[in-house]
């Protein structure tokens, strides 16, 4: 589940970021601005890289960190914060729920991971 999370969520979030950044229509539909699209692109690329090429040590640190950032961005967006330190956040409910969902899935995958 841990590796599947990184691969599937990474690819899905990166694709969402590309669509949100490149296509104004998709960006409007999910309530993301260009900065939110870039966050999703970078976050998804990092998860995908960890799932495909990351070492176990990097995965153990990277997945909770990226999941935490996704959760933070999603919660701050739902609470109505439009920007943090001048950096715009997602404004739409759907994009914030996607970030929270990826966060929850990442933490679940981390804690359910089998120890070797």
N, C-alpha and C positions, 0 to 999 in steps of 0.2 A: 504494500500500500504506500510505503514511504517513497520508493522510486517512482511508482505510478503517479503519485501526487506531483512530484517535481516535473515529470515529463508532461503529463496532461495539463496541469494547471499552468505550467510555464508556457507551453505552446498556445493554450487558449488565451492567457492573459496577454501574451506578446501579440497575438493576432488581433485581440481587442484594441490594444494600444496602437497598432498600425492602422486599423480601420478608423479609430477615433481621431488619430492625428491626421490621416490623409483624407478622410471623407467628412465633410461638414455635416452631411445628412446623418451618418452613423453617430457622430459626436453629439448632435442635437437629440437624437433618439434616446441615447442612454444618459444624457445630461452631463457629459464630460466636456471639459474645455481642452485646449491643446496641451496644457501642462498636465492635466489628468491623463491624457492619452500617452504622453511621454513617460509618466510614472508607470502606467500599466505596461508599456513597451519595455522599459528597463527592468521592472520587477519580473515580468514574464521571461525575459531573456536570461536574467540571473537564475531563476528557478530552472529553466530549461537546461542551462549550462551545468548547474549542479546535478541535475538528473542524468545528463548524458556523459559528462566528463569529470564531475566533481569527486574529490576524494571523500571517503567516509567522514573524516574529521571536518572538512569544509561543509559537508551536508548537515552534520549535527549542529553546527553553529549557524549556517546560512539559512536553513529553512525556518527555524524559529524567529530569526531576525527579520527575514522578509515577511513572514506571516504577521509578526507584530507590527511592522510598518503598514502593511495592508489594512490591518484592523484599525490602527490609529487613524489612517487617512479616511477610512469608511466612517468611523464613529464621529470624527471631527466634522466631516461633511454632513452627516445626518443631524448633528447638533446645530448646524447652520453656519459654521465658520466658513467664510468664503476664501480666506487666505491665511497663511502662517508665514510670518517674516517676509511678506510681500510675494510669496509664491502661491498662486491660485490653486485651490483644491477643486475636486469634482463638486458640482452643484446639484446634480440629479440624484434622485433616490435610487434608480436602478444601478448606476455606476458605483454608488456607495455600498449598496447591498452586495454587488459583485466583489468589491474589495473585502467586505466583512466575511462573505462566504469563503473566499480563498484563504483568508486568515484562519477561520474556524477549521477548514479542511486541513490546512497546514499544521495547526496545533494538534488536531486529532491524529493525523498521520505520524507526527513526531512522538506523541505519547503512546501510541499503539505499536510503535516500531519494536520488532523483536530484537532483544539483545543477543549478541553472539558471545 
